[in-house]
Amino acid sequence: MARQITDMSQKLVLASGSAVRASLLRGAGLAFEITVSGVDESAIKAAYQEHKPDSGTYDGLALTLAEAKAQAVVANVDAAALVIGADQLLVLDDKVFDKPRDRDEAKHNLMLFQGRSHCLVGGVVLVQSGQTLWQHCETVTLKMRALSEAFIDAYLDAAGDEVLKSVGAYQLEGLGAHLFEAIEGDYFSILGLPLLPLMAALRAHGGLHHV
């Protein structure tokens, strides 16, 4: 377990079941609770796609999803608690991809991604007593290598069901690193949580103090 070098003056709640996001917060020495929101993401995405303001603009959707998750758990936590809501979208050719439902869909998506660049659009918010105190959106670009079908099959064999936990069918911190030739952007954001801006927001809003 990571040592805590910080003093949490207020309860911190992560409104996400993501093991990676939780690991990032623990690694930074933060004490927090987890409450999964249960938000229907598909309904929010469908509504946004229908009324999308500009082609290729997905910051608003990422932030809408992040805030919906945070607001969904506010009623179930202490009024003074700071709630973190976060979401990440994978966008290619103006299309938003969901987590693959099975290996076949993971392979199909990787065949689309290979040899091309796609974007990960991440939104994170900080909510307290129903009020959004802070929000941040960050986009990173990943260039996947040109991959043969045989390589993708071998990768899926090795990675197993872990690929179904990620919207891109990869974990960059693991075997997914073999798929890429370049990335542009913040590493923490690729993993699903822009950690440094979030910690700055926690300090700014009185939730985090160095001891």
N, C-alpha and C positions, 0 to 999 in steps of 0.2 A: 504494500500500500504506500502511495506517495505521502511524503511528509507534508504537513500543512505549515506554510510559512506566512499565512494570512489570517486575519481576524474577520470573520463574517459578522457584521453588526446586525444583519437581518437574515431571516431564513431565506434560502435560495431554493427554488424549485425548477427542475427541468421538465418541461411539458413535452417529452419525447421518449420513446422507447429505444432510441438508437444506442446501441452499445458503444459505438465509436464516439459519439458526442459525450456520453458519460465518461468514457475513458480519458478524453481530452480534458474535461473538467477536473477529474480526479488527479490526472498527471500534473495539473497546475496547482494542486494542493487545495482545491475548493471543496468545502463541505456543502452538500445539497441533497435534496430528496427528488425522487422521480415520480411523476404522475402522468400517465399516458392519457392523451386528450380524447382519443376515440373519434376525432373529427372525420367527416366524410370528405376526403380530399377530392374524390372523383367529381362530386357535385360542384365543388368550388371551381375546379379546373374547367368543367364543361361550361359553367356560367361565364367564366373569364374568356374562354375561347370565343364564345358567341359575341361578346362585347369588347373584344380586345382593342385597345386604343390605337396602337400602331404595330404593323408587322415587325416581328423581331424584338418586340419589347416585352420582357417577362419579369422585370424587377417587381412590378406591381403584383403579379401573381405570387411570386415567392414571398413577398411581404404579407400579402393577404392570407396565405396559408399559415405562415409563421404566427401571425397575430391571432388567427382563428384557433390555433392550438393553445396558445397562451390563455386567451380569454375563456376557453372551454374548461380550464382547470381552476381559474381564479376563485370561483365560488366554493371550491373544496379545500382551500388552503387558508392559512392565517391572513388576515386583512393586510398586515404589514409585509407579507412575503413578497419577494421579487421573483417573478415568474419569467423564465426564458422560453420563448417559442422560436423554433427554427425549422426551416424547410429548404430543400434543395431540388432544383429542376435540371434535367439534362435536355438540352435543346440542340437539334440538328435540322437544318433545312426548314426552319420555322415550325418545327413539330416538337411537342413535349413528349418525352418518353416516360413511361411508368416502369416500376420494377418488373423484371420478367416473371411471368407466371410459372414457367417451367424451363427445363434445359433447352428445349427446341426454340422457345422465344428468345432465350439468352443467346443462342447461336445465331439466330436470324438477326438480332440487333448488332452483334459483334461483326457480322459480315457487312452490315451497313456502315458501321463506324470505322472499320479497318481502312488504313490509308488516308484518312480524312481527319479534320479537326472538328471537335464539338465543344459546346460551352456547358459549364455547370454554373447555374445561377442560384446563389444562396441568399436567403433572407433570414435575419434574426431580429427579434424584438425583446424588449424588456418591459413587462407589464406589472403594475402594482394597483390593487384595488380597482381593477377594471380600466385603469388609465394607462395608455401606452406612453412610457417615459422616454423611450429611445428606440430607434429602428436603424437597421443598416443592411445594405444589399451589396454583394460583391460577386463579380463574374470572373471566372477563370476559363482559360482555353487549353484544351489538351489535344495534342496531335498523336493519333494512333499510328503505329507502324503498318506497313502493308503486310497483311497476314494471310497465310494460306488456310484453306479449310481444314487441312490436316493439323496445322498448328492450333487452330481454334478448338478443334475436337480434343487435342491433347491437353490444352489449357483447362477446358471444362472438366475433363476427367480428373485432373489434379486438384482443381479448386473445389469441386463438389457443390453442395447446396449453398455454400457461402455466396455464390454469384447471385443467388435469388434475393439476397438481402440488400443489394445495391442497385440503384437505378441504371447504372451502366454495366452491370454484370462484372464488376471488377472492384477490388480493394487495392488502391495504389500502394498502401503500406504493406501489402503482401505480394502474392503471385501476380496481381494485376500490373505491377511495375514492368513486367516483361512485355506488355502490350504497347508501350508508348515510346516515342522518340523525343518528345519535347512537351513541356508544360509552361504556361505563362500565367502567373498569378500566385496567390498565397497558398501555401501547402495546407494549412489548417482549414482553409475554405474548401479545398478539394475534398478533405475528409468529412466535411459537412457542418463545420462551425468556425466562423471567423473569430478565432479565440482572442487575438490581441485587441481588436476594437471592442469586443464584448467585455473584456477585463477593464478596459479604460472606462466603459460606460458604468460598470459596477462601482468603480472608484468614484466616478463623478456623481453618482446618485446615492452615495453613502452606504453601499452594500458591502464594500470591500476595503479593508484597511491593512496595510503592512504592519506587522508587529515588530 
